[in-house]
Amino acid sequence: MVDFALPEDLKMKIVQLVGSNVKPTLVRNLTFCEHNFGSRLMLVLPESLSGVPINLKKRQSLTVRMIGPSLNVFDMTLSRSADGGHVLKDWNTVMQTEDFEEGGTVYLWSFKGPHDILWFVMHA
């Protein structure tokens, strides 16, 4: 069984989707403000997350998956922003489905799934 500091229901969802051989790492916590409620989420990330390189060049993108606090799974796109950070596209779907509110804080984790797919997990 997986052993890491996530709520039990999220652990079980990860096991159901990708198996128990994953090691999520905490990326950062996010506190939502007004500009987070658009179609993109701007993030400053390292060049690699959970062993998956994300040193994307201009016009390159990476398909990622997200598990939200309600256990919904979202397909998203990670790309490089003009200022050198990263952008998670299709973010508005996550925001609407998960019903996040301004001032709310969640923790963002990542792990590498089968076929080197980068996954994100969010929980409050």
GULONU-165500 format. One line per field, with one value per residue: residue in one letter; x, y, z of N, C-alpha, C in turn. Coordinates in steps of 0.05 Angstrom, whole numbers. Atoms other than C-alpha are relative to their C-alpha. Example, Ala and Ser with C-alpha at 12.3 -4.5 7.8 and 13.67 -1.06 7.14 Angstrom:
REM residues 2
resn	c(A | S)
neast	c(18 | -16)
nnorth	c(-24 | -24)
nup	c(0 | -1)
caeast	c(246 | 273)
canorth	c(-90 | -21)
caup	c(156 | 143)
ceast	c(18 | -15)
cnorth	c(24 | 22)
cup	c(0 | 14)
//
This chain:
REM residues 124
resn	c(M | V | D | F | A | L | P | E | D | L | K | M | K | I | V | Q | L | V | G | S | N | V | K | P | T | L | V | R | N | L | T | F | C | E | H | N | F | G | S | R | L | M | L | V | L | P | E | S | L | S | G | V | P | I | N | L | K | K | R | Q | S | L | T | V | R | M | I | G | P | S | L | N | V | F | D | M | T | L | S | R | S | A | D | G | G | H | V | L | K | D | W | N | T | V | M | Q | T | E | D | F | E | E | G | G | T | V | Y | L | W | S | F | K | G | P | H | D | I | L | W | F | V | M | H | A)
neast	c(17 | -15 | -4 | -8 | 18 | 24 | 25 | 3 | 16 | -17 | -18 | 14 | 5 | -26 | -4 | 20 | -7 | -27 | -14 | -11 | -29 | -4 | -10 | 6 | -16 | 13 | -10 | 4 | 27 | 12 | 22 | 13 | 7 | 18 | -11 | -1 | 25 | 2 | -3 | -27 | -13 | -28 | -16 | -29 | -6 | -27 | -3 | 9 | 19 | 3 | -16 | 9 | -11 | 20 | -14 | 13 | -8 | 23 | 19 | 2 | 18 | 0 | 26 | -2 | 26 | 4 | 21 | 9 | 9 | 24 | -9 | 3 | -26 | 0 | -22 | -8 | -25 | -20 | -17 | -18 | 12 | -19 | -19 | -17 | 14 | 17 | 28 | 18 | 23 | 26 | 2 | 27 | 16 | -6 | 10 | 30 | 8 | -8 | 13 | -19 | 7 | -22 | -11 | -3 | -27 | -2 | -28 | -4 | -20 | -4 | -13 | -3 | 16 | -9 | -6 | -12 | 20 | -1 | 26 | 2 | 21 | 6 | 17 | 2)
nnorth	c(-24 | -25 | -11 | -28 | -17 | -10 | 12 | 28 | 3 | -6 | 23 | 22 | -7 | 3 | 29 | 9 | -10 | 6 | 20 | -9 | -4 | -29 | -16 | -28 | -20 | -26 | -21 | -26 | -5 | -22 | -16 | -11 | -29 | -6 | 7 | 29 | 10 | -1 | 25 | 10 | -4 | -6 | 13 | 1 | 28 | 8 | 11 | 28 | 6 | 29 | 14 | -6 | -26 | -19 | -22 | -4 | -23 | -15 | 16 | 28 | 4 | 27 | 8 | 9 | 6 | -12 | 11 | -22 | 8 | 16 | 25 | -1 | 1 | -19 | -1 | -28 | -5 | -17 | -12 | -21 | -27 | -19 | -9 | 22 | 17 | 20 | -6 | 22 | -9 | 13 | -4 | -9 | 24 | 9 | -19 | 2 | 26 | 3 | -21 | -15 | -28 | -19 | 2 | 28 | 11 | 29 | 11 | 12 | 22 | 12 | 26 | 11 | 24 | 17 | -14 | -26 | -21 | -16 | -4 | -18 | 6 | -23 | 5 | -23)
nup	c(0 | 1 | -26 | 2 | -16 | 14 | -11 | 8 | 24 | 23 | 3 | 12 | 28 | 14 | 3 | 20 | 27 | 10 | -16 | -26 | 2 | 6 | -23 | 4 | -14 | -3 | 18 | -14 | -7 | 16 | -11 | 24 | 1 | 23 | 26 | 3 | 8 | 29 | 13 | -4 | -26 | 3 | -22 | 2 | -5 | 7 | 27 | -1 | -22 | -4 | 20 | 27 | 8 | 10 | 11 | 27 | 16 | 10 | 17 | -8 | -22 | -12 | -10 | -28 | -12 | -27 | -18 | -17 | -27 | 1 | 14 | 29 | 15 | 22 | 19 | 2 | 16 | -12 | 20 | -10 | 3 | 12 | -20 | -8 | -18 | 13 | 1 | 2 | 16 | -6 | -29 | -7 | -5 | -28 | -19 | -1 | -10 | -28 | -15 | -17 | -6 | -4 | -27 | -8 | 5 | 5 | 3 | 26 | 0 | 26 | 1 | 27 | 4 | 22 | 26 | -7 | -1 | -24 | -13 | -22 | -19 | -17 | -23 | -19)
caeast	c(0 | 24 | 51 | 51 | 16 | -48 | -120 | -139 | -192 | -140 | -91 | -143 | -160 | -86 | -81 | -144 | -118 | -44 | -27 | 10 | 81 | 80 | 114 | 78 | 119 | 93 | 101 | 72 | 11 | -36 | -79 | -130 | -137 | -179 | -131 | -132 | -203 | -188 | -173 | -100 | -60 | 9 | 61 | 135 | 160 | 228 | 255 | 232 | 173 | 172 | 225 | 187 | 226 | 185 | 238 | 192 | 213 | 168 | 107 | 120 | 69 | 59 | -6 | -16 | -72 | -101 | -140 | -181 | -204 | -271 | -233 | -251 | -196 | -179 | -137 | -96 | -38 | 25 | 65 | 120 | 96 | 128 | 162 | 195 | 145 | 93 | 20 | -33 | -86 | -159 | -156 | -226 | -257 | -221 | -241 | -315 | -319 | -282 | -317 | -255 | -264 | -221 | -175 | -180 | -115 | -99 | -36 | -10 | 28 | 57 | 77 | 98 | 49 | 55 | 84 | 119 | 54 | 58 | 0 | -20 | -62 | -97 | -126 | -148)
canorth	c(0 | 71 | 108 | 184 | 243 | 249 | 238 | 165 | 174 | 206 | 149 | 98 | 136 | 137 | 62 | 50 | 92 | 76 | 24 | 28 | 37 | 114 | 165 | 232 | 293 | 359 | 412 | 472 | 499 | 546 | 601 | 623 | 696 | 730 | 717 | 641 | 635 | 640 | 586 | 579 | 572 | 603 | 563 | 568 | 497 | 463 | 432 | 363 | 339 | 268 | 247 | 274 | 329 | 391 | 436 | 454 | 500 | 552 | 520 | 453 | 424 | 362 | 326 | 317 | 290 | 320 | 288 | 340 | 339 | 310 | 252 | 276 | 265 | 320 | 319 | 383 | 413 | 440 | 489 | 542 | 613 | 674 | 693 | 625 | 596 | 543 | 546 | 493 | 501 | 479 | 503 | 534 | 464 | 444 | 508 | 501 | 427 | 431 | 495 | 530 | 598 | 659 | 655 | 579 | 539 | 471 | 428 | 408 | 342 | 307 | 236 | 197 | 146 | 90 | 111 | 170 | 209 | 267 | 269 | 324 | 314 | 370 | 368 | 419)
caup	c(0 | -14 | 46 | 43 | 76 | 35 | 57 | 54 | 0 | -47 | -32 | -51 | -115 | -135 | -122 | -163 | -222 | -225 | -172 | -106 | -133 | -132 | -87 | -89 | -70 | -45 | -99 | -61 | -28 | -67 | -38 | -89 | -107 | -160 | -218 | -205 | -230 | -305 | -355 | -335 | -271 | -270 | -230 | -216 | -220 | -221 | -285 | -262 | -220 | -192 | -242 | -302 | -339 | -350 | -380 | -438 | -493 | -525 | -559 | -526 | -479 | -436 | -423 | -348 | -304 | -241 | -184 | -148 | -75 | -97 | -132 | -201 | -253 | -303 | -366 | -370 | -410 | -379 | -420 | -412 | -399 | -431 | -366 | -358 | -309 | -325 | -343 | -328 | -382 | -376 | -304 | -305 | -309 | -245 | -210 | -229 | -213 | -146 | -125 | -98 | -66 | -64 | -2 | 1 | 5 | -24 | -27 | -95 | -101 | -161 | -179 | -240 | -265 | -316 | -383 | -348 | -344 | -295 | -246 | -198 | -136 | -97 | -28 | 25)
ceast	c(18 | 1 | 10 | -22 | -22 | -24 | -4 | -16 | 17 | 21 | -13 | -6 | 26 | 5 | -18 | 9 | 27 | 15 | 13 | 30 | 6 | 9 | -6 | 19 | -15 | 13 | -1 | -28 | -9 | -22 | -12 | -6 | -15 | 11 | 3 | -25 | -4 | 5 | 28 | 9 | 29 | 15 | 29 | 7 | 29 | 1 | -9 | -19 | -3 | 14 | -9 | 11 | -22 | 14 | -8 | 11 | -26 | -16 | 0 | -20 | 2 | -28 | 3 | -28 | -1 | -22 | -7 | -9 | -26 | 4 | -7 | 27 | -3 | 24 | 7 | 25 | 18 | 18 | 17 | -14 | 22 | 21 | 18 | -12 | -15 | -29 | -15 | -25 | -24 | -6 | -28 | -18 | 5 | -13 | -30 | -9 | 6 | -11 | 19 | -9 | 24 | 9 | 3 | 28 | -2 | 30 | 1 | 23 | 3 | 12 | 0 | -15 | 11 | 4 | 11 | -20 | 2 | -28 | 3 | -23 | -4 | -17 | 1 | 14)
cnorth	c(25 | 12 | 29 | 17 | 13 | -12 | -28 | -4 | 6 | -23 | -23 | 6 | -3 | -30 | -11 | 8 | -10 | -21 | 12 | 7 | 29 | 14 | 29 | 18 | 26 | 20 | 27 | 2 | 24 | 13 | 15 | 29 | 4 | -9 | -31 | -12 | 1 | -28 | -12 | 6 | 3 | -13 | 4 | -28 | -6 | -12 | -29 | -3 | -31 | -16 | 4 | 28 | 18 | 26 | 5 | 24 | 14 | -17 | -30 | -2 | -30 | -5 | -11 | -7 | 11 | -15 | 22 | -11 | -17 | -27 | 0 | 1 | 19 | -4 | 29 | 1 | 18 | 11 | 22 | 27 | 19 | 9 | -22 | -19 | -22 | 7 | -27 | 10 | -18 | 1 | 7 | -24 | -11 | 19 | -2 | -26 | -2 | 22 | 14 | 28 | 17 | -1 | -28 | -10 | -30 | -7 | -14 | -19 | -9 | -28 | -9 | -26 | -17 | 16 | 28 | 23 | 15 | 4 | 21 | -9 | 25 | -8 | 25 | -7)
cup	c(0 | 28 | -3 | 13 | -17 | 14 | -12 | -26 | -25 | -4 | -15 | -30 | -17 | -5 | -22 | -28 | -11 | 16 | 24 | -2 | -8 | 25 | -5 | 16 | 0 | -18 | 14 | 9 | -17 | 16 | -23 | 4 | -26 | -27 | -4 | -12 | -30 | -11 | 3 | 28 | -5 | 24 | -6 | 9 | -6 | -28 | -1 | 24 | 1 | -21 | -29 | -8 | -11 | -11 | -29 | -13 | -10 | -19 | 5 | 23 | 9 | 10 | 28 | 9 | 28 | 14 | 19 | 27 | -1 | -15 | -29 | -13 | -24 | -18 | -5 | -17 | 16 | -21 | 13 | -4 | -11 | 20 | 11 | 21 | -15 | 2 | -1 | -14 | 7 | 30 | 9 | 5 | 28 | 20 | 2 | 13 | 30 | 18 | 20 | 4 | 4 | 30 | 9 | -7 | -4 | -2 | -27 | 1 | -29 | 3 | -29 | -1 | -21 | -25 | 4 | -2 | 27 | 11 | 22 | 17 | 17 | 23 | 19 | 26)
//
